[in-house]
Amino acid sequence: MIEVTGLTKTYGKNRGIDDITFSIPEGQIVGFLGPNGAGKTTTMNIITGYLSADAGTAAIAGIDVLERPVEAKRHIGYLPEQPPLYSGMTVEEYLDFVYELKGVRSPSQKEHIKKVCDMAGLGDVYKRVIGHLSKGYRQRVGLAQAMIGDPDVLILDEPTVGLDPRQIVEIRNVIKDMGRSRTIILSTHILPEVSAVCERVLVISQGVIVADDKPENLASTISGERTLLARIAGSKDAVLSLLRAQDGIQTVSEIGEMETGSHDYMLESRPNTDIRKPMFAALAKAGYPLLMLRPQDASLEDIFLKLTEEVPNTRRGKATGKEDEA
């Protein structure tokens, strides 16, 4: 549904994005992550046809955004970080205005807008003035305007920023409902949002894609090591000595005595090595019961920081080291 190939955009001497390539199939919700200035907004502006690229192509449903912009935009619904609302209009007036502005082809304007309002949860405020609505409802109005025309693709830029916890949950649920029949790019720096909503994550840093995977698989993207948390009964020093002697275990650290007579240990295996069976056998032979063993995967926050902390300048072309404003 979305095909991005070799996108590059330069601002003066600073390269905002550098040879970005990815594709998103129909019906997938993708989180687009990156620190401020990483190039998220630049990428989305090119995909939506708001900005031209210096090199590369972006296509929606097989339609090149630059060569056939009007046709491509009929497939796109876009919610910028600041929703383009008119506070003096009622929700009804505003959505009618957007419908006409987009030139939507629908048998019934009224029925189309009612359907959009139902999806966004606006039925109770349809007649109210936008300026009198809470921020959460204004965000819903922004989502509704993005859905007018029934686009195949939704591009949402920080859709829950500034909302309270209840509003965040409500907007996330709306997004998940919309994702059942649409392709969605969700740009955010709120990492729990990605875990809650997205099936896949693209991470951009300093203008280049540094990761592309499912949220649960990103730990293996940043490291080939596997981290295990083990609770073992027995003398701390003896257990540490045994664990450190095992092939395949790279590092061992003792966390503390969590139960009388037993301690917890953090174990890191070498890349592509499963240490569980040989470790269990060695502990059993030595008479040290293994009371608990579980994976201790890095959090999404840890992964994000690791992926974005350093990108070689050679990937940045003529970059000056300054970040773009996108």
SEDO-31571 format. One line per 10 residues: number of its first residue (from 1); for each residue y, x negated, z of N, C-alpha, C. Coordinates in steps of 0.05 Angstrom, whole numbers, plus 32768, in hexadecimal, padded with zeros to 4 digits. Layout:
BEGIN
NUM) Y:X:Z:Y:X:Z:Y:X:Z ~ ... .
This chain:
BEGIN
1) 7FE8:7FF0:8000:8000:8000:8000:8019:7FEF:8000 ~ 8019:7FD9:8010:8030:7FC6:8010:8026:7FAB:8008 ~ 8032:7F9F:7FF4:802B:7F85:7FEA:8043:7F73:7FEA ~ 8043:7F5F:7FFA:8059:7F4B:7FFC:804E:7F30:7FF3 ~ 805B:7F24:7FDF:8051:7F0B:7FD4:8068:7EF6:7FD2 ~ 8065:7EE1:7FE1:8077:7ECA:7FDE:8094:7ECF:7FE3 ~ 809B:7EE2:7FF5:80B7:7EE9:7FFA:80C5:7ED1:8007 ~ 80DC:7ECB:7FFC:80ED:7EB6:8006:810A:7EBF:8005 ~ 8119:7EBB:801B:8135:7EC2:801C:8145:7EAC:802A ~ 815A:7EA3:801D:816A:7E8D:8029:8186:7E97:802E .
11) 8191:7E90:8045:81AD:7E96:804C:81BC:7E7B:804D ~ 81CA:7E75:8037:81D7:7E5B:8036:81C2:7E45:8036 ~ 81C3:7E33:804A:81AF:7E1E:804C:8198:7E25:805E ~ 819A:7E3C:806A:8185:7E44:807C:8171:7E58:806F ~ 8158:7E51:8070:8144:7E62:8064:813B:7E77:8078 ~ 8141:7E90:8073:813B:7EA6:8086:811D:7EAC:8086 ~ 8110:7EB0:806F:80F4:7EB2:806D:80E9:7EA0:8057 ~ 80D1:7E97:805A:80C7:7E81:8049:80AB:7E88:803F ~ 80A9:7E91:8026:8090:7E95:8018:807D:7EA8:8028 ~ 8087:7EBF:8030:8077:7ED2:803F:8065:7EE2:802D .
21) 804C:7EE4:8034:8039:7EF4:8025:8027:7F03:8038 ~ 8024:7F1D:8033:8011:7F2E:8042:800D:7F48:8033 ~ 7FF8:7F56:803A:7FF3:7F71:802E:7FEA:7F83:8045 ~ 7FF1:7F9D:8042:7FEA:7FB1:8056:7FDE:7FC8:8048 ~ 7FC5:7FD0:804E:7FB8:7FE6:8040:7FC2:8001:804A ~ 7FBB:8015:803C:7FC3:8031:8044:7FB8:8038:805F ~ 7FC8:8045:806F:7FBF:8050:8089:7FBD:803C:809F ~ 7FC9:8025:809E:7FC8:8011:80B3:7FE3:800F:80C1 ~ 7FE2:800D:80DC:7FFA:8008:80EC:7FFB:7FEA:80F3 ~ 800F:7FDC:80EA:8011:7FBF:80ED:802A:7FB8:80FE .
31) 8025:7FA8:8113:803C:7F9E:8122:8047:7F85:8115 ~ 8061:7F84:8112:806F:7F6D:8107:807F:7F60:811D ~ 8075:7F4A:8127:8080:7F3D:813F:808E:7F23:8138 ~ 80A2:7F1D:8148:80AF:7F04:8146:80C7:7F03:8158 ~ 80D0:7EEB:8161:80E8:7EE9:8171:8101:7EEF:8161 ~ 8117:7EF3:816F:8130:7EF8:8161:8136:7EE1:814D ~ 813E:7EE9:8135:8144:7ED4:8121:812C:7ECA:8112 ~ 8114:7ED7:8116:80FC:7ECD:8109:80FA:7ED5:80EC ~ 8108:7EEA:80E4:8107:7EF4:80C8:80FB:7F0F:80C5 ~ 80F7:7F1E:80DB:80EB:7F39:80D9:80FD:7F4B:80CA .
41) 8117:7F4D:80D1:8129:7F60:80C4:812D:7F58:80A7 ~ 812F:7F3F:80A1:8132:7F36:8086:811B:7F40:8075 ~ 8103:7F3D:807F:80EB:7F45:8071:80EB:7F63:806C ~ 80F2:7F73:8081:80F2:7F90:807E:8108:7F99:806B ~ 811F:7F8C:806C:8135:7F93:8059:812D:7F8E:803C ~ 811D:7F7A:8037:8114:7F75:801C:80FF:7F8A:8014 ~ 80ED:7F90:8026:80D8:7FA4:8020:80E4:7FBF:801A ~ 80F9:7FC6:8028:8106:7FE0:8024:811A:7FE1:800D ~ 811E:7FCA:8001:8131:7FC8:7FEA:814E:7FC5:7FF2 ~ 8153:7FC1:800C:816F:7FBE:8015:817A:7FA3:800E .
51) 8167:7F8F:800C:816F:7F73:8008:815D:7F68:7FF2 ~ 8168:7F57:7FE1:8158:7F4A:7FCD:814E:7F2F:7FD7 ~ 8137:7F27:7FCC:812B:7F0D:7FD3:8133:7EF8:7FBF ~ 8134:7EDF:7FC8:8139:7EC9:7FB6:8120:7EC3:7FA5 ~ 8109:7EC8:7FB0:80F0:7EC4:7FA2:80DB:7ED7:7FAE ~ 80C6:7EDD:7F9E:80B1:7EEE:7FA7:80B5:7F0B:7FA0 ~ 80A1:7F1B:7FA7:80A1:7F38:7FA0:8098:7F49:7FB8 ~ 80A1:7F61:7FB8:8098:7F75:7FCC:8093:7F8F:7FBC ~ 807B:7F9B:7FC1:8074:7FB3:7FB2:806A:7FC8:7FC6 ~ 8071:7FE1:7FC2:8068:7FF8:7FD1:8058:800A:7FBF .
61) 803F:800F:7FC6:802D:8020:7FB5:802D:8016:7F98 ~ 802D:7FFB:7F95:802C:7FEF:7F7B:8047:7FEF:7F6C ~ 805C:7FF7:7F78:8077:7FF8:7F6B:8088:7FE2:7F76 ~ 8092:7FD1:7F64:80A3:7FBA:7F6C:80BD:7FC5:7F76 ~ 80C4:7FBD:7F8F:80DD:7FC7:7F9C:80F6:7FBF:7F8D ~ 80F6:7FA7:7F82:810D:7F9D:7F74:8110:7FA9:7F58 ~ 80FA:7FAB:7F4A:80FB:7FB4:7F2E:80FE:7FD2:7F2C ~ 80F2:7FE1:7F3E:80F3:7FFF:7F3D:80FA:8009:7F59 ~ 8112:8003:7F63:811A:8008:7F7F:811A:8026:7F86 ~ 8124:8037:7F75:8125:8054:7F7C:8109:8060:7F7F .
71) 80F8:8059:7F6C:80DC:8063:7F6D:80CE:8058:7F86 ~ 80D2:803F:7F8C:80C4:8032:7FA3:80CE:803F:7FBD ~ 80E8:8044:7FBE:80F3:804F:7FD7:80EA:806B:7FDE ~ 80E1:8079:7FC9:80D6:8094:7FCF:80BC:8093:7FE0 ~ 80B0:807B:7FE1:8098:8078:7FF0:809E:806D:800C ~ 80B7:8068:8013:80BE:805A:802C:80CF:806B:803E ~ 80C8:806B:8058:80D9:8076:806C:80E1:8060:807F ~ 80FB:805D:8085:8104:8046:8094:8114:804F:80AC ~ 810D:8044:80C3:811C:8049:80DC:8127:802E:80E5 ~ 8141:8028:80E1:814C:800F:80EB:814E:8010:8109 .
81) 8155:7FF9:8115:8157:7FF7:8132:816B:800B:813D ~ 8181:800E:812F:8195:8022:8137:8192:803A:8123 ~ 8186:8050:812C:8182:8066:8119:819C:8070:810C ~ 819C:8076:80F2:81B4:807E:80E4:81BA:809B:80E8 ~ 81C3:80A1:8100:81C8:80BD:8108:81E6:80C4:8108 ~ 81EC:80DE:8104:8207:80E8:8106:8208:80FA:811F ~ 8216:80F0:8134:8214:80FD:814E:8221:8119:814E ~ 8233:811F:813B:823F:8139:813B:822F:814F:812D ~ 821A:8147:8120:8209:815B:8112:81F3:8165:8125 ~ 81E9:817D:8120:81D1:8186:812D:81B9:8178:8120 .
91) 81A2:8178:812D:818A:816D:8121:8184:817A:8106 ~ 8187:8194:8105:8181:81A3:80ED:8194:819A:80D6 ~ 81AE:8198:80DC:81C2:8190:80C8:81BC:8174:80BE ~ 81B6:8163:80D0:81B2:8147:80C9:8199:8144:80B7 ~ 8183:8151:80BE:816B:814E:80AF:816E:815C:8093 ~ 817D:8171:8092:8183:817D:8078:8193:816A:8066 ~ 81A6:815C:8073:81B6:8148:8065:81A5:8131:805A ~ 8192:8127:806A:8181:8111:8062:816E:811B:804B ~ 8164:8133:804E:8153:813F:8039:8161:813F:801E ~ 817A:8148:801E:8189:8149:8005:8191:812D:7FFB .
101) 8197:811B:800E:819F:8100:8007:8187:80F1:7FF9 ~ 816F:80F6:8003:8158:80E9:7FF8:814E:80F6:7FDE ~ 8159:810D:7FD7:8150:811B:7FBF:8133:8123:7FC0 ~ 812A:812D:7FD7:810E:8134:7FDB:8106:814B:7FC9 ~ 80EE:8148:7FBE:80E3:815D:7FAD:80CE:816C:7FBD ~ 80D5:8183:7FC7:80C2:8192:7FD7:80C6:81B0:7FD1 ~ 80B1:81C0:7FD1:80B4:81DD:7FCB:80C6:81EB:7FDE ~ 80C7:81E2:7FF7:80D7:81EF:800B:80E4:81DB:801E ~ 80FF:81D8:801C:810C:81C6:802E:8108:81CD:804B ~ 810A:81E6:8051:8108:81F0:806D:80EC:81E9:8078 .
111) 80D7:81EE:8069:80BC:81E9:8072:80B7:81CB:8075 ~ 80C2:81BB:8063:80BF:819E:8064:80CC:8193:807D ~ 80E4:819B:8083:80F2:8191:809B:80E5:819B:80B4 ~ 80DA:81B3:80B4:80CC:81BD:80CC:80B3:81AD:80D1 ~ 80A5:81A5:80BC:808D:8194:80BF:8095:8179:80CB ~ 80AA:816D:80C1:80B3:8154:80CC:80BB:8156:80E9 ~ 80C9:816B:80F0:80D2:816F:810C:80BA:8173:811E ~ 80A6:8181:8115:808E:8185:8125:8080:816A:812A ~ 807F:8159:8116:8072:813F:8119:8081:812E:812C ~ 809C:812F:812C:80AC:811E:813D:80B2:812B:8158 .
121) 80A8:8143:815D:80AC:8151:8176:80C8:8159:817B ~ 80D5:8165:8167:80F1:816D:8169:80F5:818B:8169 ~ 80E0:819A:816C:80E2:81B7:816B:80F5:81C3:817F ~ 80F6:81B7:8197:8107:81C2:81AD:8125:81BB:81AA ~ 812B:81A8:8198:8147:819F:8196:8152:81A2:817A ~ 8144:81B1:8169:814B:81B3:814D:8168:81BD:8149 ~ 8172:81CE:815A:818D:81D9:8156:81A2:81CA:8166 ~ 819A:81B6:8175:81AD:81A8:8186:81BC:8192:8178 ~ 81D4:818C:8182:81E5:8176:8177:81D8:815B:817E ~ 81D6:814A:816B:81C9:8130:816F:81D6:8120:8185 .
131) 81F0:8121:8187:81FF:8112:819B:81F9:811B:81B8 ~ 81EE:8133:81BB:81E7:813D:81D5:81CA:8138:81DE ~ 81BB:812A:81CC:819F:8125:81D2:819B:810B:81E1 ~ 8185:8109:81EF:817E:80F0:81FD:8177:80DB:81E8 ~ 8177:80C2:81F0:8171:80AC:81DE:8155:80AF:81D2 ~ 8142:80B9:81E3:8127:80BE:81D9:8126:80D2:81C2 ~ 8135:80E8:81C5:8135:80FC:81B0:8144:80F2:8198 ~ 8159:80E3:819C:8167:80D7:8185:8155:80C5:8175 ~ 8144:80B7:8183:8130:80A6:8175:811C:80B7:8165 ~ 8115:80CE:8170:8104:80E0:8162:8111:80EA:8149 .
141) 812B:80F0:814B:813A:80F9:8133:813A:80E3:811E ~ 813D:80CA:8127:813B:80B3:8114:8120:80B2:8107 ~ 810B:80B6:8116:80F0:80B6:810A:80ED:80CD:80F6 ~ 80F8:80E4:80FD:80F7:80FC:80EB:8104:80F6:80D1 ~ 811C:80E9:80D1:812A:80E3:80B8:8119:80D0:80A7 ~ 810B:80BD:80B5:80FA:80AA:80A6:80E3:80B9:8098 ~ 80DA:80CF:80A4:80C3:80DD:8099:80CA:80F1:8083 ~ 80E4:80F8:8081:80EC:810B:806C:80E5:8100:8050 ~ 80D9:8111:8040:80CE:8108:8027:80B1:8101:8027 ~ 80A5:8102:803F:8089:80FC:8043:8081:80E1:8037 .
151) 808F:80CB:8040:8089:80B1:8034:806D:80A7:803C ~ 8062:8096:802B:8048:8089:8030:804B:8073:8044 ~ 8063:8067:8046:8067:804F:8056:807E:8054:8069 ~ 807A:804D:8083:8090:804E:8096:8095:8032:80A1 ~ 80AF:802B:80A1:80B7:8011:80AB:80C9:8016:80C3 ~ 80C0:800E:80DA:80CE:8015:80F3:80D7:7FFB:8101 ~ 80F1:7FF9:8105:80FD:7FE1:8112:8104:7FE7:812F ~ 80F5:7FDB:8141:80FA:7FDF:815E:80FD:7FFC:8166 ~ 80E9:800D:8160:80ED:802A:8164:80EF:8033:8181 ~ 80E7:8022:8195:80E8:802B:81B1:80FC:801B:81C1 .
161) 810C:800A:81B5:811F:7FF9:81C4:8133:800B:81D3 ~ 8137:8005:81ED:814A:8014:81FD:8141:802E:8209 ~ 8127:8035:8204:811D:804E:820E:8111:804A:822A ~ 810F:805F:823A:8102:805D:8254:80E4:805F:8250 ~ 80D4:8058:8264:80B7:8057:8261:80AA:8071:8256 ~ 80B4:8088:825F:80A8:80A1:8255:80AF:80A5:8238 ~ 80C8:809F:8230:80D0:80A2:8214:80C0:808F:8202 ~ 80BB:8077:820C:80AC:8063:81FD:8090:806E:81F7 ~ 8083:8079:820B:8068:8084:8207:8069:809B:81F2 ~ 807D:80AC:81F4:807F:80C2:81E2:8083:80B9:81C5 .
171) 8094:80A5:81C1:809A:809B:81A6:8081:808D:819B ~ 8073:807E:81AC:805A:8071:81A3:8046:8085:819A ~ 8043:809B:81A8:8030:80B0:81A0:8038:80BC:8186 ~ 8052:80C0:8181:805C:80CB:8167:8054:80B7:8151 ~ 8058:809D:8156:8052:8089:8142:8034:8089:813B ~ 8024:808A:8150:8007:808A:814B:7FFE:80A3:813B ~ 800A:80BA:8141:8004:80D2:8132:800C:80CF:8114 ~ 8024:80C3:8110:802D:80BF:80F4:801B:80AB:80E5 ~ 8010:8098:80F4:7FFF:8083:80E8:7FE5:808D:80DE ~ 7FDD:80A6:80E4:7FC4:80B0:80DB:7FC4:80B5:80BD .
181) 7FDB:80B8:80B1:7FDD:80BE:8095:7FF1:80AC:8086 ~ 7FFB:8097:8093:800F:8086:8087:800A:8069:808E ~ 8015:8057:807E:8016:803B:8084:802F:8036:8094 ~ 802D:8027:80AA:8045:8023:80BB:8048:8005:80C1 ~ 8060:7FFB:80BE:8068:7FE1:80C8:807A:7FE5:80E0 ~ 8072:7FDB:80F7:8081:7FDF:8110:808B:7FC3:8118 ~ 80A5:7FBF:8115:80B2:7FA6:811D:80BA:7FA9:813A ~ 80B2:7F96:814B:80B8:7F98:8167:80B5:7F7D:8174 ~ 80C3:7F7A:818B:80BD:7F62:819C:80B2:7F6B:81B7 ~ 80AB:7F85:81B9:809F:7F90:81D1:8081:7F8E:81CE .
191) 8074:7F7A:81DA:8058:7F75:81D4:8045:7F8A:81DD ~ 8049:7F98:81F3:8037:7FAE:81FA:8036:7FC4:81E5 ~ 804C:7FC7:81D7:804D:7FDB:81C1:8039:7FD5:81AC ~ 8035:7FBB:81A6:8022:7FB4:8191:8005:7FBB:819A ~ 7FFF:7FB4:81B3:7FE4:7FBA:81BD:7FDF:7FD8:81BD ~ 7FF4:7FE8:81C3:7FF1:8005:81C6:7FEF:8013:81AC ~ 7FFC:8009:8197:7FFF:8018:817E:7FF2:800B:8166 ~ 7FF2:7FF1:8164:7FEC:7FE3:814A:7FCE:7FDB:8148 ~ 7FC4:7FDC:812F:7FA9:7FD4:8129:7FA9:7FB6:8120 ~ 7FC0:7FAC:8119:7FC2:7F91:810E:7FDD:7F86:8114 .
201) 7FDF:7F6B:8116:7FF8:7F5E:811E:7FFF:7F48:810A ~ 8017:7F49:8100:8023:7F32:80F1:8038:7F25:8103 ~ 8035:7F0B:8106:8049:7EFC:8117:8059:7EEA:8105 ~ 8073:7EEC:8106:8085:7EDB:80F6:8095:7ECA:8109 ~ 8098:7EB1:8102:80A9:7E9E:8112:80B7:7E8B:80FF ~ 80D1:7E88:8102:80E1:7E76:80F1:80DC:7E7B:80D3 ~ 80D9:7E95:80CD:80D7:7E9C:80B1:80BC:7E9A:80A4 ~ 80A7:7E94:80B3:808D:7E92:80A7:8079:7EA2:80B8 ~ 8064:7EAD:80AA:804F:7EBB:80B8:803D:7EA7:80C6 ~ 803A:7EAA:80E1:802A:7E97:80F0:8010:7EA3:80F9 .
211) 800D:7EBE:80F7:7FF4:7ECA:80FF:7FF2:7EE6:80F1 ~ 7FD9:7EEE:80EB:7FD3:7F08:80DF:7FB7:7F10:80E8 ~ 7FB5:7F22:80FB:7F9B:7F29:8106:7F9D:7F42:8117 ~ 7F86:7F4C:8120:7F86:7F61:8133:7F90:7F57:814E ~ 7F9D:7F68:815E:7FA7:7F5E:8178:7F92:7F51:8189 ~ 7F79:7F5C:8189:7F64:7F52:819A:7F59:7F37:8190 ~ 7F5F:7F30:8176:7F54:7F17:816B:7F68:7F01:816C ~ 7F81:7F06:8174:7F95:7EF1:8172:7F90:7ED9:8184 ~ 7F81:7EDD:819A:7F7B:7EC6:81AB:7F6D:7EB0:819C ~ 7F5B:7EB8:818A:7F4C:7EA4:817B:7F5D:7E98:8165 .
221) 7F74:7EA4:815E:7F86:7E99:814A:7F95:7E81:8155 ~ 7F9C:7E82:816F:7FAC:7E6D:817B:7F9B:7E57:8186 ~ 7F81:7E5C:818A:7F70:7E47:8196:7F53:7E4E:8190 ~ 7F43:7E39:818B:7F27:7E3D:8187:7F18:7E3D:81A2 ~ 7F26:7E3A:81B8:7F19:7E39:81D2:7F14:7E56:81DC ~ 7F00:7E58:81ED:7EFA:7E71:81FA:7EFD:7E6D:8218 ~ 7F0B:7E7F:8225:7F10:7E7C:8241:7EFF:7E91:8250 ~ 7EF1:7E87:8265:7EE0:7E99:8275:7EE8:7E97:8292 ~ 7EE6:7EAD:82A0:7EEA:7EAD:82BD:7ECF:7EB1:82CA ~ 7EC8:7E9E:82DB:7EAD:7E9F:82E8:7EB0:7E9F:8307 .
231) 7E9F:7EAF:8314:7E9E:7EAE:8331:7E82:7EA4:8339 ~ 7E81:7E8E:8347:7E68:7E80:834C:7E66:7E7A:836A ~ 7E4F:7E80:8376:7E4A:7E7B:8392:7E40:7E5E:8395 ~ 7E4A:7E51:83AA:7E41:7E35:83AF:7E58:7E23:83B5 ~ 7E52:7E0A:83BC:7E66:7DF7:83C2:7E79:7DF2:83AB ~ 7E93:7DF4:83B1:7EA7:7DF2:839B:7EA4:7DD7:838D ~ 7EA3:7DC1:839C:7EA2:7DA7:838F:7E88:7DA3:837F ~ 7E72:7DAD:8389:7E59:7DAB:837A:7E59:7DBB:8361 ~ 7E64:7DD4:8362:7E65:7DE5:834B:7E78:7DD8:8336 ~ 7E8F:7DCF:833E:7EA1:7DC2:832C:7E94:7DAA:831E .
241) 7E85:7D9A:832D:7E78:7D83:8321:7E63:7D8B:830C ~ 7E54:7DA1:8313:7E40:7DAA:8300:7E4D:7DB5:82E7 ~ 7E62:7DC5:82EA:7E6F:7DD1:82D2:7E7B:7DBC:82C0 ~ 7E88:7DA8:82CC:7E95:7D93:82BC:7E81:7D82:82AE ~ 7E68:7D82:82B6:7E53:7D72:82A9:7E47:7D81:8292 ~ 7E4D:7D9B:828E:7E41:7DAB:8279:7E4D:7DA5:825E ~ 7E3B:7DA1:824A:7E45:7D9E:822F:7E52:7DB8:8226 ~ 7E67:7DB6:8218:7E74:7DCE:820D:7E8B:7DD9:821E ~ 7E8C:7DD1:8238:7EA2:7DD9:8249:7EB8:7DC4:8247 ~ 7ECF:7DCD:823F:7EE5:7DBA:823B:7EF5:7DB5:8254 .
251) 7EFC:7DCB:8262:7F0B:7DC8:827B:7F01:7DDC:828F ~ 7F03:7DD5:82A9:7EFC:7DE6:82BF:7F11:7DE5:82D4 ~ 7F1A:7DFB:82DE:7F2D:7DFC:82F4:7F24:7E10:8309 ~ 7F26:7E09:8322:7F1F:7E1B:8338:7F37:7E2C:8340 ~ 7F33:7E46:8341:7F49:7E59:8347:7F4B:7E5F:8364 ~ 7F35:7E62:8372:7F36:7E68:838E:7F1D:7E76:8398 ~ 7F1B:7E79:83B2:7F04:7E86:83BE:7F0A:7EA4:83C0 ~ 7EFD:7EB4:83AF:7F01:7ED0:83AD:7EEE:7EE0:83BF ~ 7ED6:7ED5:83C4:7EC3:7EE1:83D6:7EB8:7ECA:83E8 ~ 7EAF:7ED1:83FF:7EA5:7EBD:8412:7E8E:7EAE:8405 .
261) 7E91:7E94:8403:7E7B:7E83:83F8:7E7C:7E81:83DA ~ 7E8F:7E8C:83CC:7E90:7E8A:83AF:7EAD:7E85:83A6 ~ 7EB0:7E7A:838F:7ECA:7E73:8384:7ECC:7E7C:8367 ~ 7EE4:7E81:835E:7EE9:7E88:8342:7EF2:7E6F:8333 ~ 7EE8:7E6D:831A:7EEE:7E55:8309:7EF7:7E5F:82ED ~ 7F0B:7E51:82E2:7F13:7E56:82C7:7F07:7E41:82B5 ~ 7EF8:7E49:82A1:7EEA:7E37:828F:7EF4:7E3A:8273 ~ 7EF9:7E23:8266:7F00:7E23:824A:7EEA:7E15:823A ~ 7EDE:7E22:8227:7EC9:7E16:8217:7ED6:7E07:81FF ~ 7EC6:7DF6:81F4:7ECF:7DE8:81DB:7ECE:7DFC:81C4 .
271) 7EDD:7DF7:81AF:7EDE:7E09:8198:7EC2:7E10:818E ~ 7EBF:7E2A:8188:7EA6:7E34:817C:7E8D:7E2E:818D ~ 7E90:7E2E:81A7:7E7A:7E28:81B9:7E76:7E3E:81CD ~ 7E5E:7E49:81CF:7E57:7E5D:81E3:7E4A:7E50:81FA ~ 7E57:7E4E:8211:7E4D:7E3F:8228:7E3E:7E50:823C ~ 7E3C:7E6A:8237:7E32:7E7C:824B:7E15:7E77:8252 ~ 7E03:7E75:823F:7DE6:7E72:8245:7DE0:7E57:8252 ~ 7DE9:7E41:8247:7DE3:7E27:8254:7DF0:7E25:8270 ~ 7E08:7E30:8273:7E14:7E2F:828D:7E05:7E40:82A1 ~ 7DFC:7E58:8299:7DEC:7E69:82AB:7DD2:7E5A:82B3 .
281) 7DC5:7E4E:82A0:7DAC:7E40:82A6:7DB0:7E29:82B9 ~ 7DC6:7E1A:82B5:7DCC:7E03:82C7:7DD2:7E0C:82E3 ~ 7DE1:7E22:82E6:7DE8:7E2C:8300:7DD0:7E37:830F ~ 7DBF:7E45:8300:7DA6:7E50:830C:7D94:7E3A:8315 ~ 7D91:7E25:8305:7D80:7E0E:830D:7D8A:7E00:8326 ~ 7DA5:7DFF:8328:7DB0:7DF2:8340:7DB2:7E04:8358 ~ 7DAC:7E1E:8355:7DAD:7E30:836B:7DC8:7E3B:8372 ~ 7DDA:7E3C:835D:7DF5:7E47:8361:7DF7:7E62:8352 ~ 7DF5:7E78:8360:7DF6:7E93:8353:7E10:7E98:8344 ~ 7E0E:7EA2:832C:7E25:7EAA:831C:7E2A:7EC7:8322 .
291) 7E3F:7ECD:8330:7E45:7EE8:8339:7E55:7EF9:8326 ~ 7E64:7EEB:8314:7E75:7EF9:8301:7E7D:7EE6:82EB ~ 7E7D:7EF1:82D2:7E86:7EE1:82BB:7E93:7EF4:82A7 ~ 7EAB:7EEF:82A0:7EB9:7F00:828D:7ECD:7EF0:827C ~ 7ED2:7EF9:8263:7EE7:7EEC:8253:7F02:7EEF:8260 ~ 7F12:7EDA:825D:7F2E:7EDB:8268:7F40:7ED5:8250 ~ 7F43:7EE9:823F:7F53:7EE5:8227:7F71:7EE3:822E ~ 7F7F:7ED4:821D:7F9C:7ED1:8220:7FA9:7EEC:821C ~ 7FBE:7EF2:822A:7FCD:7F0A:8226:7FDC:7F09:820B ~ 7FE4:7F20:8201:7FF4:7F20:81E8:800E:7F11:81EB .
301) 801A:7F12:8203:8032:7F02:8208:802D:7EE4:8205 ~ 8017:7EDB:8211:8010:7EBF:820F:800B:7EB6:81F2 ~ 7FFD:7EC7:81E3:7FF7:7EC1:81C7:8011:7EC0:81B7 ~ 8023:7ED3:81BC:803C:7ED4:81AD:804C:7EBB:81B2 ~ 804E:7EB3:81CB:805E:7E9B:81D2:8051:7E82:81C5 ~ 8037:7E80:81C5:8029:7E69:81B9:802E:7E68:819B ~ 802C:7E7F:818E:802F:7E80:8171:804B:7E7A:8168 ~ 805F:7E82:8178:807B:7E7F:816F:808A:7E68:817B ~ 807C:7E58:818B:808B:7E42:8198:8092:7E2B:8186 ~ 8082:7E28:8171:8087:7E11:815F:807C:7E17:8143 .
311) 808E:7E15:812F:8086:7E17:8113:8091:7DFE:8105 ~ 8080:7DEE:80F8:808A:7DD6:80EB:80A1:7DDB:80D8 ~ 80B5:7DCA:80D9:80CC:7DCD:80C8:80C6:7DCA:80AA ~ 80AF:7DBD:80A4:80A7:7DBA:8088:80A1:7DD5:807B ~ 809B:7DE9:808B:8096:7E04:8080:80AF:7E13:807A ~ 80C6:7E07:8081:80DF:7E16:8080:80F1:7E0D:8069 ~ 80E6:7DFD:8056:80F6:7DF6:803F:810F:7DE7:8047 ~ 8126:7DF2:8041:8140:7DE5:8047:814C:7DEF:8061 ~ 813B:7DF9:8072:8145:7E04:808C:8155:7DEE:809B ~ 816A:7DF7:80A8:817A:7DE5:80B8:8173:7DE4:80D5 .
321) 8160:7DF5:80DD:8159:7DF8:80F9:8166:7E0F:8106 ~ 817B:7E1B:80F9:8188:7E33:8103:8178:7E4B:80FB ~ 8178:7E5F:810C:8169:7E77:8106:817C:7E8B:80F8 ~ 8170:7E9B:80E6:8180:7EAF:80D8:8185:7EC6:80EC ~ 8197:7ED8:80E4:819F:7EED:80F6:818C:7F05:80F4 ~ 8177:7F02:80E3:8166:7F19:80DF:8152:7F1D:80F5 .
